[in-house]
Amino acid sequence: MEIIKYFLLTFIPLFVAIDAPGILPLYISLVDGIPEKEKKRIARQSVITAFLVALSFLFLGQFIFSLLGIKLEDFMIAGGVLLLILSISEMLRVKEKDITMSDTLGVVPIGTPLLAGPATLTTLVILAGTYSYPIVIFSLFLNLLIAWIMLDRAQLVIKIMGIHGIKAFAKVMALLLSAIAVSLIKRGLMKILETT
């Protein structure tokens, strides 16, 4: 039962941070006019890139923090502030981001920074400092698997949810991300107060 609780506590923040449904309209506009086979390759490339970038940051991030003497509570506060800024800018964003077309579309911008962006990377490091690595990596893997299915079947997902439904969902995710951010800042401050 405890393992299910820990899984949900890692899976949900990552689901909110990655926000695969939120990037669908942008993804569809980026791959518009591309042959179906190529779209599938881009979706696969995006998710593999996001997974490798996130894993690298997860392991190297902790090593760099220990070298610099950065404690988990410091990163919780800094990460919380960053997540709060990202979520507010996402909620207030009216027009889509301008992105130039390239051969490595799946790597940049879809793989990173859209899937494995600052929100995902910050959330990952904070979760790894609180829970075990295997459960955090498993939650990341499952979330990216969901993201791959959504990108691979983007037209079907948009047909079911509708473009306005997806945009509304993205705003709700941004609101949830801001609540997670406030919680992180609060927990970071409480940890600092406990040690003083």
Secondary structure, 3 states (H helix, E strand, C coil): CHHHHHHHHHHHHHHHHHCHHHHHHHHHHHCCCCCHHHHHHHHHHHHHHHHHHHHHHHHHHHHHHHHHCCCHHHHHHHHHHHHHHHHHHHHHCCCCCCCCCCCCCHHHHHHHHHHCCHHHHHHHHHHHHHCCHHHHHHHHHHHHHHHHHHHHCHHHHHHHHCHHHHHHHHHHHHHHHHHHHHHHHHHHHHHHHHHC
